[in-house]
Amino acid sequence: MDGSAGRGLPVLHQGVPLDRVLLRALQAVQQAVCVSDLSQPDQPVVWVNEAFERETGYPAGEVVGRNCRFLQDGLDELGIDARTPAARIRRLVEEGRDGTVVIPNRRRDGSVFVNELSLSPLTEPDGSVRFYVAVQRDVTARARAEQARDVAHREAAELSDQLQRQLVPHHLPRVPGLDVAVRYQPGTRADGTRGEVSGDFYDLWTRSDGRSFAVIGDVSGKGPRAAATTAALRWAVRGAGGGTHRPAQLLNLVAEAVHDALDERFATVAVVGLDPLEPFATVSLAGHPQLVLLPADGPARLVGHPGTLLGPFGAVDVFDTEVPFGPGDCLLLYTDGVTEAGEPGREALGEEGLLAALGGSRDPQVLADTVLRTVTEHVAGGPTDDLTLMVVRRTA
């Protein structure tokens, strides 16, 4: 540089003014650029480059002297609302700040495109802002792809929610001789928002011979695939229950049926067989946490013999355990979201913590709420895993 030229701007080699080079550069760039003058009424456009003309279809002579809002004319007639991004643009300009706003615009031929508008104020020596530079980029293809993605995610979430409602319904069919309470609480993140749908499920039904099955299970993973796999497992359990009244045999039938369907996933399932003529319940566990027996008179204790989880193996080692289950006795079935609940840096609730929290009440609804409250207090507002439970009490 060798001093100044013209209006005091520096010059390049061989006396070429810098402002002329910058103007040529702005004309050469492929992105649309326009400059607005805030000192004039309605803040009109005072300059556009050739890329602006190509992108919008408007020649410079039809743009200069108008406020850029004319690119939104007619959008409301098409049902397109540009008020929110337009208000943000006004706020940025009023406050003299830079920023990026995505706003729908119309070309001269009436076609609509999505405009990513990057606004930058040109600050005068006294700190005021007279001119604003707007660099535009057509992001229509990206916006459509994001919209399609959002629609797909929304549809998948709706499908998952429908599956979840089937897997963990608020109410189960009434079974003579039993009082039942169920609870499902989806996992939460550290910020309190809900996580993806889970692979938890529970079920209760009565066979034609009067025997009943109470079932709870947990498929690994989250999201739509886990929910779909869980639905298949639930119906496999129902189907196997029609061929046997022994829980262990039921789980063996299910293990063989869902081995391939689970793919790389695994599942834990607890099955309780109930016969109204027998003073006991038969418990079988496929990798599932032990159940809690709450006698009408006596302390709570863990019951059931741990067995092989479902998925990795075509056959499982599971065992039937007969548990005294008379009038007033309760069984608590739950997923590991209960015992593994814990605030970061703090021990999980564990089986001992669960047993200690269960008081003298044998009301299924009270017991279910007690478990939820205990987990909530233990995590102290921290994240939780999916939590599912069922309380079954034998009536007189």
Backbone torsions as a table, in degrees:
resi	resn	phi	psi	omega
1	MET	NA	148.8	-177.5
2	ASP	-136.3	45.6	176.8
3	GLY	112.5	-133.9	-176.2
4	SER	-139.5	163.2	179.0
5	ALA	-147.8	159.1	175.9
6	GLY	61.4	-112.1	-175.5
7	ARG	-95.2	27.0	177.8
8	GLY	91.1	4.7	178.6
9	LEU	-78.8	149.7	177.7
10	PRO	-64.7	156.5	178.7
11	VAL	-116.1	157.5	177.0
12	LEU	-91.1	-171.2	177.8
13	HIS	-58.2	148.7	177.1
14	GLN	63.7	22.9	171.6
15	GLY	76.2	17.4	178.9
16	VAL	-79.8	121.4	-178.7
17	PRO	-64.1	141.5	-179.2
18	LEU	-65.3	-38.0	-178.2
19	ASP	-62.8	-31.9	178.0
20	ARG	-68.9	-37.7	178.0
21	VAL	-66.8	-42.7	179.6
22	LEU	-63.4	-39.6	178.8
23	LEU	-63.9	-42.3	177.5
24	ARG	-64.0	-37.5	179.5
25	ALA	-64.9	-43.0	179.0
26	LEU	-64.7	-34.1	176.8
27	GLN	-70.2	-30.0	-174.4
28	ALA	-82.9	-23.2	-175.7
29	VAL	-65.8	150.6	-176.3
30	GLN	-81.8	-14.2	179.3
31	GLN	-91.2	144.2	-180.0
32	ALA	-68.2	136.4	-179.8
33	VAL	-133.2	136.4	172.7
34	CYS	-139.1	155.0	-179.8
35	VAL	-124.7	130.8	178.3
36	SER	-113.1	149.0	-178.7
37	ASP	-107.8	110.7	-177.8
38	LEU	-75.0	-15.0	-176.4
39	SER	-80.1	-14.0	-178.7
40	GLN	-97.5	156.0	178.7
41	PRO	-57.5	134.6	178.5
42	ASP	65.9	11.7	172.0
43	GLN	48.3	64.3	-174.6
44	PRO	-75.4	163.0	170.9
45	VAL	-74.2	133.6	179.9
46	VAL	-114.5	-10.3	179.1
47	TRP	-162.5	140.2	172.4
48	VAL	-135.9	154.2	176.1
49	ASN	-94.8	176.9	-176.2
50	GLU	-67.4	-31.3	178.7
51	ALA	-64.4	-34.1	176.6
52	PHE	-63.4	-43.2	179.4
53	GLU	-62.4	-42.1	-179.1
54	ARG	-67.6	-40.9	-174.9
55	GLU	-72.0	-39.9	-176.5
56	THR	-94.2	-19.4	-176.4
57	GLY	83.2	-3.2	-179.7
58	TYR	-93.9	127.3	172.4
59	PRO	-69.8	157.1	-175.9
60	ALA	-55.5	-36.0	-177.9
61	GLY	-63.8	-23.3	178.4
62	GLU	-93.4	-4.1	-177.6
63	VAL	-106.6	-47.9	-176.7
64	VAL	-60.0	132.2	-178.3
65	GLY	96.6	-5.5	179.4
66	ARG	-114.6	150.2	172.4
67	ASN	-72.9	142.5	-174.8
68	CYS	-64.1	-9.0	-179.2
69	ARG	-65.3	-15.0	179.9
70	PHE	-62.3	-18.0	177.6
71	LEU	-71.2	-9.0	176.6
72	GLN	-102.0	1.7	-179.0
73	ASP	-60.7	132.3	175.7
74	GLY	86.1	-4.9	-179.7
75	LEU	-65.1	-38.4	-178.9
76	ASP	-63.2	-30.7	177.5
77	GLU	-67.4	-24.7	177.9
78	LEU	-91.3	2.7	-179.3
79	GLY	78.3	20.6	-179.5
80	ILE	-105.3	122.9	-176.3
81	ASP	-99.1	113.9	179.4
82	ALA	-110.4	13.1	-173.6
83	ARG	-65.7	-41.5	-176.9
84	THR	-64.9	-51.6	177.8
85	PRO	-64.7	-33.8	178.7
86	ALA	-63.5	-39.7	178.1
87	ALA	-64.9	-35.8	178.9
88	ARG	-67.5	-37.9	177.1
89	ILE	-61.4	-46.1	179.4
90	ARG	-59.8	-40.3	-179.7
91	ARG	-63.7	-43.7	179.9
92	LEU	-61.1	-44.0	-178.5
93	VAL	-67.2	-44.2	179.4
94	GLU	-60.6	-34.8	-178.1
95	GLU	-92.4	-2.6	178.0
96	GLY	67.3	31.7	-177.9
97	ARG	-108.0	159.6	173.3
98	ASP	-93.1	164.3	-179.1
99	GLY	172.8	170.8	-180.0
100	THR	-122.3	131.4	-178.6
101	VAL	-131.2	134.5	175.5
102	VAL	-100.6	122.7	-173.5
103	ILE	-142.2	140.7	175.5
104	PRO	-73.9	139.8	177.9
105	ASN	-133.3	162.9	176.3
106	ARG	-115.8	138.4	174.4
107	ARG	-81.8	174.0	-179.7
108	ARG	-61.7	-31.8	179.8
109	ASP	-82.3	2.1	177.9
110	GLY	94.1	-10.5	179.6
111	SER	-71.1	149.9	-176.7
112	VAL	-103.1	137.9	173.4
113	PHE	-135.2	158.4	179.2
114	VAL	-96.7	121.0	-172.0
115	ASN	-107.9	120.6	172.2
116	GLU	-92.7	108.1	-170.7
117	LEU	-104.1	116.7	177.4
118	SER	-102.7	115.3	-175.2
119	LEU	-102.7	136.0	178.8
120	SER	-139.2	125.9	177.0
121	PRO	-78.9	145.0	172.7
122	LEU	-101.4	109.7	-173.6
123	THR	-84.0	130.8	177.4
124	GLU	-77.5	164.3	179.1
125	PRO	-55.4	-30.3	-179.8
126	ASP	-85.7	5.7	177.9
127	GLY	91.9	-8.4	179.3
128	SER	-79.3	165.7	179.3
129	VAL	-119.5	119.8	177.2
130	ARG	-106.5	-41.6	-175.9
131	PHE	-112.1	145.8	172.9
132	TYR	-121.7	134.2	176.0
133	VAL	-104.3	131.2	177.1
134	ALA	-119.9	121.9	175.8
135	VAL	-104.6	124.6	-173.4
136	GLN	-109.3	146.8	176.4
137	ARG	-140.1	128.9	178.3
138	ASP	-77.2	110.9	-178.9
139	VAL	-115.2	29.8	-177.7
140	THR	-58.7	-45.7	-178.4
141	ALA	-61.6	-41.8	179.3
142	ARG	-66.2	-41.7	-179.6
143	ALA	-63.6	-39.3	178.9
144	ARG	-66.8	-40.0	178.3
145	ALA	-64.1	-41.6	178.6
146	GLU	-66.0	-38.5	178.1
147	GLN	-64.0	-43.6	178.2
148	ALA	-63.1	-39.1	178.1
149	ARG	-63.7	-44.6	-179.1
150	ASP	-63.9	-40.0	178.3
151	VAL	-63.2	-44.2	179.5
152	ALA	-62.2	-43.1	178.7
153	HIS	-64.3	-40.0	-179.6
154	ARG	-66.1	-42.4	178.4
155	GLU	-64.8	-40.2	178.4
156	ALA	-65.0	-39.5	179.3
157	ALA	-65.9	-40.6	178.4
158	GLU	-63.5	-42.1	178.1
159	LEU	-63.4	-43.0	179.4
160	SER	-63.0	-40.6	179.1
161	ASP	-64.0	-39.0	177.1
162	GLN	-62.6	-44.1	177.0
163	LEU	-62.2	-42.4	-177.9
164	GLN	-61.8	-39.2	179.5
165	ARG	-65.0	-30.7	176.7
166	GLN	-75.2	-35.3	-175.6
167	LEU	-78.1	-33.3	179.9
168	VAL	-129.4	66.6	-179.4
169	PRO	-66.2	152.0	179.8
170	HIS	-67.8	-26.8	-178.1
171	HIS	-133.3	142.8	176.5
172	LEU	-111.2	159.2	179.6
173	PRO	-62.7	145.5	178.9
174	ARG	-70.7	137.2	176.7
175	VAL	-119.3	122.6	179.9
176	PRO	-54.5	133.7	177.7
177	GLY	88.2	1.1	-178.4
178	LEU	-131.1	141.7	166.8
179	ASP	-109.7	133.5	-173.4
180	VAL	-132.4	139.7	171.4
181	ALA	-128.2	137.9	178.4
182	VAL	-128.5	150.2	176.7
183	ARG	-143.6	142.1	172.9
184	TYR	-137.9	128.8	178.6
185	GLN	-130.7	112.6	-178.2
186	PRO	-64.6	154.4	178.5
187	GLY	-61.3	149.0	178.3
188	THR	-123.4	149.5	176.7
189	ARG	-87.6	176.3	-178.4
190	ALA	-62.0	-28.4	180.0
191	ASP	-86.0	3.6	177.0
192	GLY	90.8	-7.7	179.1
193	THR	-76.6	157.6	-177.6
194	ARG	-78.3	141.9	175.7
195	GLY	-82.3	-170.7	179.4
196	GLU	-70.7	162.6	176.3
197	VAL	-60.3	149.3	-171.3
198	SER	-102.5	-178.4	176.1
199	GLY	-104.9	20.7	179.5
200	ASP	-81.0	150.4	172.8
201	PHE	-157.0	160.4	169.8
202	TYR	-144.9	162.9	-177.1
203	ASP	-159.5	157.4	178.1
204	LEU	-153.4	125.3	178.2
205	TRP	-153.4	162.3	-178.4
206	THR	-114.4	133.5	176.7
207	ARG	-76.3	169.6	179.7
208	SER	-65.9	-22.5	179.9
209	ASP	-88.2	5.6	177.6
210	GLY	94.6	-14.3	176.4
211	ARG	-74.7	153.5	-178.2
212	SER	-126.5	157.1	173.5
213	PHE	-124.3	132.3	168.4
214	ALA	-111.2	129.1	-173.0
215	VAL	-133.9	142.3	170.8
216	ILE	-140.4	144.6	-177.3
217	GLY	-152.9	168.8	-176.6
218	ASP	-148.9	116.3	176.3
219	VAL	-96.5	137.6	-178.6
220	SER	-65.3	150.7	178.3
221	GLY	92.0	173.3	179.4
222	LYS	-138.3	171.9	176.8
223	GLY	94.1	-177.2	-174.9
224	PRO	-58.0	-40.7	-178.5
225	ARG	-64.8	-41.4	178.9
226	ALA	-64.5	-40.5	179.9
227	ALA	-64.6	-41.7	179.2
228	ALA	-65.1	-41.4	178.0
229	THR	-63.7	-39.7	179.7
230	THR	-64.4	-39.3	178.2
231	ALA	-61.7	-41.8	178.5
232	ALA	-63.5	-40.6	179.3
233	LEU	-64.7	-42.5	-179.5
234	ARG	-59.3	-44.4	-178.5
235	TRP	-73.3	-28.1	174.0
236	ALA	-65.2	-39.9	177.4
237	VAL	-63.3	-44.6	178.1
238	ARG	-59.5	-45.6	-178.7
239	GLY	-63.0	-42.8	-179.9
240	ALA	-66.7	-30.6	-179.9
241	GLY	-65.3	-18.9	177.1
242	GLY	-77.8	-14.6	-176.7
243	GLY	-102.7	-9.7	-179.8
244	THR	-156.6	152.4	174.7
245	HIS	-105.3	4.7	179.3
246	ARG	-96.3	119.1	-177.8
247	PRO	-54.8	-43.8	-178.3
248	ALA	-63.4	-42.1	178.7
249	GLN	-65.8	-38.8	176.3
250	LEU	-57.6	-46.2	-178.9
251	LEU	-65.3	-34.6	176.1
252	ASN	-65.5	-41.2	177.0
253	LEU	-62.9	-41.4	-179.6
254	VAL	-67.0	-42.5	-178.5
255	ALA	-57.1	-42.2	-179.9
256	GLU	-69.8	-36.7	-176.1
257	ALA	-73.4	-34.9	-172.7
258	VAL	-105.6	4.6	-177.7
259	HIS	-53.9	-49.0	-179.6
260	ASP	-76.8	-35.7	-177.1
261	ALA	-64.7	-33.8	179.8
262	LEU	-71.1	-20.5	178.2
263	ASP	55.9	-119.1	-179.5
264	GLU	-90.4	0.4	179.6
265	ARG	-85.1	167.5	173.1
266	PHE	-135.9	164.4	-177.4
267	ALA	-142.5	147.1	170.8
268	THR	-114.0	139.7	-177.2
269	VAL	-140.8	138.9	172.2
270	ALA	-118.3	132.0	-179.5
271	VAL	-123.7	132.6	176.1
272	VAL	-118.7	121.1	175.1
273	GLY	-95.6	131.5	-175.5
274	LEU	-127.8	127.8	177.2
275	ASP	-119.4	122.7	-176.8
276	PRO	-62.4	-16.1	-178.6
277	LEU	-96.0	-3.0	-177.2
278	GLU	-114.7	138.7	-177.6
279	PRO	-84.4	25.5	179.3
280	PHE	-145.1	163.8	173.8
281	ALA	-113.9	148.5	178.7
282	THR	-107.1	121.1	-174.5
283	VAL	-112.2	133.9	174.4
284	SER	-136.8	134.9	-174.3
285	LEU	-122.3	126.0	173.8
286	ALA	-106.2	86.2	-179.8
287	GLY	69.3	8.3	-173.7
288	HIS	-93.3	152.6	175.7
289	PRO	-57.3	148.1	177.6
290	GLN	-60.8	149.0	177.7
291	LEU	-83.2	166.5	177.4
292	VAL	-110.9	124.0	173.3
293	LEU	-96.1	128.0	177.6
294	LEU	-118.6	93.4	179.9
295	PRO	-62.1	154.3	177.4
296	ALA	-59.2	-36.4	176.3
297	ASP	-129.5	105.1	179.9
298	GLY	142.0	164.4	-176.7
299	PRO	-75.3	156.8	176.9
300	ALA	-71.8	146.5	177.5
301	ARG	-150.3	158.4	179.6
302	LEU	-81.2	143.4	179.8
303	VAL	-137.9	158.4	178.4
304	GLY	104.9	146.5	-179.2
305	HIS	-102.8	116.6	-178.9
306	PRO	-56.5	140.1	179.1
307	GLY	-131.5	-171.6	-176.7
308	THR	-75.1	138.1	177.5
309	LEU	-74.9	163.2	-178.2
310	LEU	-88.7	149.7	174.3
311	GLY	122.0	-67.8	-175.9
312	PRO	-67.4	-22.9	-172.6
313	PHE	-124.5	145.0	177.3
314	GLY	-73.0	-25.5	177.3
315	ALA	-127.6	154.2	-177.5
316	VAL	-129.4	154.6	173.1
317	ASP	-99.7	104.0	179.1
318	VAL	-131.0	157.6	-171.4
319	PHE	-135.4	142.3	173.1
320	ASP	-86.3	130.2	176.8
321	THR	-122.1	122.5	178.2
322	GLU	-85.6	126.5	-175.5
323	VAL	-120.6	127.6	177.0
324	PRO	-53.5	131.3	-176.7
325	PHE	-149.2	83.1	-178.9
326	GLY	-102.2	-176.1	-180.0
327	PRO	-55.5	131.6	179.0
328	GLY	88.8	-13.6	178.0
329	ASP	-76.1	149.6	179.9
330	CYS	-126.1	148.6	170.4
331	LEU	-120.9	132.1	177.2
332	LEU	-107.2	116.8	175.0
333	LEU	-105.1	135.2	-175.8
334	TYR	-152.8	160.0	174.2
335	THR	-94.6	170.0	-173.7
336	ASP	-70.0	-6.0	174.3
337	GLY	-63.6	-18.0	177.5
338	VAL	-79.4	-58.9	-173.9
339	THR	-76.1	-22.9	179.8
340	GLU	-93.0	4.0	179.0
341	ALA	-67.5	134.8	178.9
342	GLY	-170.9	141.6	175.2
343	GLU	-67.8	142.8	177.9
344	PRO	-51.3	130.8	-178.8
345	GLY	83.3	4.5	-179.5
346	ARG	-126.0	149.3	-179.0
347	GLU	-62.8	150.4	177.0
348	ALA	-66.7	160.8	179.9
349	LEU	-57.8	-45.9	176.6
350	GLY	72.4	170.5	-178.7
351	GLU	-68.9	-36.5	179.1
352	GLU	-64.4	-41.4	178.7
353	GLY	-64.9	-37.1	177.9
354	LEU	-64.8	-47.8	-179.7
355	LEU	-61.3	-38.7	-178.0
356	ALA	-67.8	-25.8	-176.7
357	ALA	-81.7	-18.1	-175.5
358	LEU	-82.7	112.3	-175.4
359	GLY	-84.4	-151.9	-174.2
360	GLY	-82.9	-14.8	-177.2
361	SER	-68.0	143.3	174.3
362	ARG	-120.6	22.9	175.0
363	ASP	-83.0	122.9	-176.1
364	PRO	-56.2	-40.7	-179.0
365	GLN	-66.3	-41.8	179.0
366	VAL	-64.8	-43.2	179.3
367	LEU	-62.4	-43.8	-180.0
368	ALA	-61.6	-44.4	178.9
369	ASP	-66.8	-33.7	177.6
370	THR	-62.4	-42.2	179.6
371	VAL	-64.0	-45.8	179.2
372	LEU	-60.4	-44.7	-179.5
373	ARG	-64.3	-39.5	-179.7
374	THR	-62.9	-43.8	178.9
375	VAL	-64.1	-45.3	-179.1
376	THR	-59.5	-43.5	179.5
377	GLU	-68.6	-35.1	-176.9
378	HIS	-70.0	-38.6	-179.2
379	VAL	-80.9	-11.8	175.8
380	ALA	52.6	44.7	177.4
381	GLY	83.5	0.8	179.1
382	GLY	-79.1	-178.7	-179.5
383	PRO	-67.0	151.8	177.5
384	THR	-131.6	156.2	172.6
385	ASP	-84.8	171.1	174.4
386	ASP	-59.1	140.3	-174.5
387	LEU	-131.0	120.7	-178.2
388	THR	-134.3	138.0	179.9
389	LEU	-153.4	158.4	176.8
390	MET	-140.8	132.8	175.7
391	VAL	-114.4	126.7	-179.2
392	VAL	-119.3	123.6	178.1
393	ARG	-120.4	134.4	176.0
394	ARG	-83.7	128.8	178.7
395	THR	-88.8	176.0	-177.0
396	ALA	-63.2	NA	NA
